[in-house]
Amino acid sequence: MAEILREGNIFHLRNDSISYVLCGMPGGVVAQLYFGARLERVNAANLLRHAGVPADGSFDVQESMLDRLPQEYPAFGLGDMRQGAVAVVAPDGSWAVDLRLTGAELPGEKPALAGLPATRGEGSAALRLRLRDAHTGLEAELDYAIYDDCPAVARSARLINGGDAPLTVERAYSLCLDLPDSDWELVTLAGAWARERDICRRPLVRGFQGVSTRHGASSHQTSPFMALVRRNTTEFSGEAVGAALVYSGNFVAAAEVGQFDTTRLLLGVNDDGFSWLLESGEAFQTPEAVLVYSGEGLGGMSRGFHRLWERHLLPARWVGRPRPVLLNSWEAAYFDFDADKLAAIAGAAAEAGAALFVMDDGWFGRRNDDSTSLGDWQCNTGKLPGGLSALGERVRAMGLQFGIWMEPEMISPDSDLYRAHPDWCLHIPGREGITARHQFVLDVGRGDVQEFMYEAVSRTLRESGAAYLKWDMNRNFTNIGSAALPASRQKETAHRYILGLYAVLDRLTRDFPDVLIEGCAGGGGRFDAGMLAYVPQFWCSDDTDALCRLRIQYGTTLVFPPSTMGCHVSAVPNHQTGRTVPLETRFAVALGGSFGYELDPRALTEAERAELRRQVAFADSTQSLRLYGAFYRLLSPFEGDDTAWMSVSADLSEAIFTFVRAQARPNAMPPLVRLRGLDPARRYEVCQTGEVYGGDELMRVGLCCPLAPQGTGDGCSVLYTLKAVNEA
Ligand code: GLA
């Protein structure tokens, strides 16, 4: 049960597993005292003394260096020499900020955030602190929430200009967490297109370190996430503090180890290329940041995030619900198709038992390659006579749902849309526009552009009767400037874009609640909690090679649950790597997420097509276990050739286990993998072999995984389902 205990100006947020403690100091600076495993009682004197506060509790900003004090929302300029969380330029040109506590409220459940996605508040306890800077009139509302059912705290800040003159916000992070020591290692995610989310772990060093993006999106290159772990923390044990931002644009995630070997974590919208003009009375809302604490290693942290997103963030109507096994036309046909070819591929998908056929890029305008037509969302009736409705009907007549691809945020210079509205893209007048994949980025912060996007998408959904939409976004921002904003507001462009994107997604998901939207950004280039508030699944990567996918999917599960990852079986040799991986291993790996195909089944042998039918049936029957079970990473592809993971049902009666050996190893004993999360007191049958083992045995001894005979090649796998059996 989440609760907020108040003793004077000490606030203790806690639930069954964690505590977060903060304190209004004499004079009003808000100090941060603790985040970690649950505390029964708090005597703040101990923690304050550590921070240099005299034993009598008196605290004087003049003399007691702020540089020592752990703080909730610090700023640079008045004694704290570490990186601040907030910077605001006053009318006199100064930019120091000194926010002091003026009041605190307990609003019951956590309120929603205006204009931004955030975790839902059912089953939470919330705290709002009000602060004010006397010099500028800047006010801040710091919002906190703790949940009954997750080891997590959510935080956000709202800055309000309570003075008479305009203020310019130059930095407004969502989170500052000051921890009393620096004996941590920093975990972040790093990648590139087709190589998303490698896990990076390194010791913290004195000074400033972290990750950030300027791509306009949360990016392929990193993710709005970081974790601190103790040196001895493993996947299964030890402390881990995870922080994630519910945001899809430019961000900073940083850790600063200061002169006293304390650690400050900062997370928020990137202040590089950002500012926000606040007229008198106006407010700026930061995105929400969430903190997860685990005493059970990185695995415990991940399960904390997974549960938080599943229960409080992902669109509620899609959680727990089966996802249709789909076949996507991209790698089957690319731009080269007509209605008959698509219908033939769809027919083969139906034969395999798939539930959804998705037509990818290439159906609109004059789009026969990637050089043209983004923005011209009219069906190319040369390719598809009868239009979207005819193709949709034809596919539905086969017993399949129909799905469609769009890239609504983009505009090709060679498009009717660009010729009509050259001002609608991000651009800097007088500078040459930089194209990428031959396209510009629409200025999604503009109301007229949002209206256009909504109209284009909703018309397409209506015409096609689509039950599924793949919402793509295929390039980084350049030439960041908006024709709709005055010079003083140009640095608002990138954040206004993300607010506009959320507004469109919010409207569409309300108006088309039954359309399953899968996010995509050149694969996993915007795979973040902000997008996942609207789209329950995201195409994990444009790399569909099963062995590459081991790393991509493993890294993604650090923060996001299997249900959110779009994972498909594709053809061999693989189109990205040229590698041939056995079909059963491609299948086992794609089962790690929302499952589908990215190939033309007509090109398979009769035996392979029969195999597909068995695969689809298996994927369907194991959906809830695979997608919504408690997820355990067992062996890491970042540490060796072997990768293994498993999911366990909530009542511990069922589990599914996957093992993959990337490189064949001659003369090796069969692997023995210790399972996790089972009931040690129960016995489990391995359904594929009929053998029965104790849960304790499987977790302490391990499960032996006999691989295919020697000489079979790379990429062997074992896939087992386990069921608890009644004792005879
Ligand atoms: C991006 C996506 C792919 C595919 C293409 C179509 O690269 O990630 O899956 O949809 O666009 O152009």
Boltz pocket constraint, residues with backbone or C-beta under 6 A from the ligand:
constraints:
  - pocket:
      binder: B
      contacts: [[A, 330], [A, 360], [A, 361], [A, 370], [A, 405], [A, 472], [A, 474], [A, 520], [A, 521], [A, 522], [A, 523], [A, 539], [A, 542]]
      max_distance: 6.0
